[in-house]
Structure formats: C-alpha cells, structure tokens
Amino acid sequence: MTLLSEDQNYVLNLYNRIPLEIARGEGMYLYDREGVGYLDFYSGIAVNTLGHRHPAIVTAIKEQMDSYLHLSNYFTSPSQVSLAKKLVENSFADKVYFANSGAEANEAMLKLARRYGQNFHEDKTRFVSVDRGFHGRTMGSMSVTGNGKYKDQFGKSLQDVVHIPLNDVDALREAVDENTCGIIFEVIQGEGGLRQVSEKFIAAMREEAEKHHALILVDEVQTGLMRTGHLFAHEAYELTPDAMTLAKGLGGGLPIGAMLVHESVKDVLKPGDHGSTFGGNPVACAAGDAMLSVLLEEGFQQELQEKSRYLREGLEVLMDRHPLVIREIRGEGLMLGLVAGEHAERVKERALEHQLLLNVTGGEVVRLLPALIISREEIDLFLKIMDDVLSGI
Ligand SMILES: Cc1ncc(COP(=O)(O)O)c(C=O)c1O
C-alpha cells in the first residue's frame, strides 16, 4: 500500500492529487521519499510565503507550544495581540478579526457589510461582485464568487448578489444602488486567471460606494502580504478599503484568516454578532507574527521588488523565445501568470517531469507563486527549466 492509494481509500476525493509523496520541505524545495528535490512554485498556493520551514516561523511555533496551544476567545493572547498590532500599524485598518481561512474571513466581511446595511434600511443587503472572482467555498463566499464552476451544482446561492464584468465601469454604475451594502473584489484574480482591476474601475467604485453608502470590501486572501510587491495589493491604487480579508500566507503555513476593518466601521459588529472557536489560535498567530516580522524587516520589500523585476525580465525573454506557447504575462510581483491557452496543462505536466512544481489557474494560465524568499540563483534555475519545458511543447 502506498500513501497515495491509502489516501484514495480513506480521504474524500475532492482534489486532483499530484502523484508525489512529499517527505520534507526546505526553503524553495520539496523532497520526495527518495530525496529527489522539487523546485516549488506552488508555495502551497501562496501559503508558504517564506518557503518551507523558515527558522523564524519554526522557532515561534515551538516557543508558543511551550506555553499553550489554545485558550478560546474568552482569553486574549500575546501572539494574537502582537499580530493584530502589526497588521493595524502597517495598513489602513483600525481593528482586526481573526478567522481560520480565506472563506471564513470573507464570511465575516459579508456579515459586516450586511450588518452595516441594516443601519440604513432593511433592503440594503445586496452585494456587487465580479465575474470570475473567487472568494471561497462556503455558502456566502461561494455566492459572491463569480465562476459557475464552483457553485452551479449546489442549487440556489445566497440571494441578492449581482455579478458584473471586471473593469466594466458602466455595469458597475448600474449595479450599485441604495440597496447595495458592499462591493467585493480581488485586486488580481487568483483563481480567475490573474486578471487585474483597473484604476478607472476603482475610481468609479469609490464614487458609487460613497454615493450609495456601500462598503468597499477587498479580498486580499491571495494578493496580500507582499505577494504582489506591495504589503497589500490595493496600495498600488488610490483606495482606502472599508474592510479587507487576508489568509493563505498570513500564518506562514498554519491556518489563519483575518478581516481588517477601517476605523469608520470598527463598531458595526458588536460582541456576540460574530465569532469563531479557533479564530486567532495562539500558535497560528505566533507563526503569523514571526512571518510578518520578516516581511517588515528593513530591505526585505525592496529586495523582493528587485527579484520580481528580475523574474519578469527573464519571463519576457522566455515569451520571445516561445511565442506560440506563452502569449501574455499577467500579474505583479511574485504573483504571475503565463497565458498558455490549451498548452497550460502540458506545461504543468512537463514541469513536473523536470522537478518543477507549478499549477494552472483559469484553465489556461500557468500560475507562478514562488516563496518570497526565492534567490536570484533559484530564479535562474527556474528560467532554465522552463526554457527546457517550453522547448518540448
Ligand atoms: C482570493 C481568494 N479568496 C478566498 C479564498 C478562499 O480561501 P480558503 O481556501 O482559505 O477558504 C481563496 C482561495 O484560493 C482566494 O484565492
């Protein structure tokens, strides 16, 4: 019996498993049981921000484990407070709510907007969201998700959601009215093929939201925490969100989500209105606190931006060399997509044969999400492998 066959026997079959048994992770690499190293451009789908087993994160987890693992939210804990303080001091936000995942953080954000809407009138319950956006797989977050693939098989979604094409300003102006409580979107669509929101769309959103008292809800579950080169991707725009969600990279590998709220809406949810047993778990917060401390170290962000430019230049050379496979490069920072159309799956398969792990999003985009600690040598190696992979297609 292999681990993979046991997995098939006992674990609900919901994921397309990669046929590899991973024994260990270190930095940018995952190793199988024979010790073969795989260059990891998945990063656990943007979770292992600092690569595998970063010493700062491992140490923080061990130290927290020596005190306690869980207390319940009847108690506060130093790691939770410290992480919240760092998030607040480095963002637009005034307060933080902790959840356990992206979908859960989004549920909190949807409830915040609904609760806010009730301060105006009973029918102010509608969300405006964007086609191909992805916000999670719970009933609420699935309802605002703009891709039928994730929801059409589950019957009626949450009422009162209007989906509009990304960057369609006229559609936005038509959709937002006095019954809109929130507008939810991703700055760069992670699951939707790395499509990016435009300045014009954001400017119109600001106007409409102000006119109709709707909240601007930014889902930074995938784009947040320096993935795009900015600490939060919306910082590239003239935009102050009312609320923002984070998850994925926030725990440096442990499960945690968060909703950050602006001062103006910090008192909308009252004690008892929302909560979570595990939300803000002390171990997950200790990992997150350590991870964020590294991101905020002097020079980290600048170095990241330089490395991102270096990678992008290399990808442009690759696109020139293989124009029939790579048609476009999308994304920012270390959240990049190579539009490869019908070749995307083949690129992924061939990459695996070359000990390079990457995935495909939106059906046609090869997604690159390396850990933010990637070195220039590792970028060179990646480009070399990709050249070989693309030459065979
Ligand atoms: C933008 C975005 N929002 C929400 C989610 C859902 O997060 P989770 O899988 O942690 O529930 C994801 C996951 O891919 C995401 O990319």
The ligand as an SDF file (V2000), in Angstrom:
LIG
                    3D

 16 16  0  0  0  0  0  0  0  0999 V2000
   -8.9220   35.4510   -3.3800 C   0  0  0  0  0  0  0  0  0  0  0  0
   -9.3420   34.2890   -2.5590 C   0  0  0  0  0  0  0  0  0  0  0  0
  -10.3070   34.4370   -1.6460 N   0  0  0  0  0  0  0  0  0  0  0  0
  -10.7070   33.4250   -0.8620 C   0  0  0  0  0  0  0  0  0  0  0  0
  -10.1470   32.1830   -0.9740 C   0  0  0  0  0  0  0  0  0  0  0  0
  -10.6030   31.0690   -0.0850 C   0  0  0  0  0  0  0  0  0  0  0  0
   -9.6410   30.7990    0.8530 O   0  0  0  0  0  0  0  0  0  0  0  0
   -9.6720   29.4240    1.6820 P   0  0  0  0  0  0  0  0  0  0  0  0
   -9.3830   28.3300    0.7150 O   0  0  0  0  0  0  0  0  0  0  0  0
   -8.6130   29.5950    2.7360 O   0  0  0  0  0  0  0  0  0  0  0  0
  -11.0280   29.3130    2.2650 O   0  0  0  0  0  0  0  0  0  0  0  0
   -9.1350   31.9700   -1.9110 C   0  0  0  0  0  0  0  0  0  0  0  0
   -8.5170   30.6400   -2.0730 C   0  0  0  0  0  0  0  0  0  0  0  0
   -7.9430   30.3020   -3.0810 O   0  0  0  0  0  0  0  0  0  0  0  0
   -8.7210   33.0530   -2.7240 C   0  0  0  0  0  0  0  0  0  0  0  0
   -7.7620   32.8990   -3.6490 O   0  0  0  0  0  0  0  0  0  0  0  0
  1  2  1  0
  2  3  1  0
  2 15  2  0
  3  4  2  0
  4  5  1  0
  5  6  1  0
  5 12  2  0
  6  7  1  0
  7  8  1  0
  8  9  2  0
  8 10  1  0
  8 11  1  0
 12 13  1  0
 12 15  1  0
 13 14  2  0
 15 16  1  0
M  END
$$$$
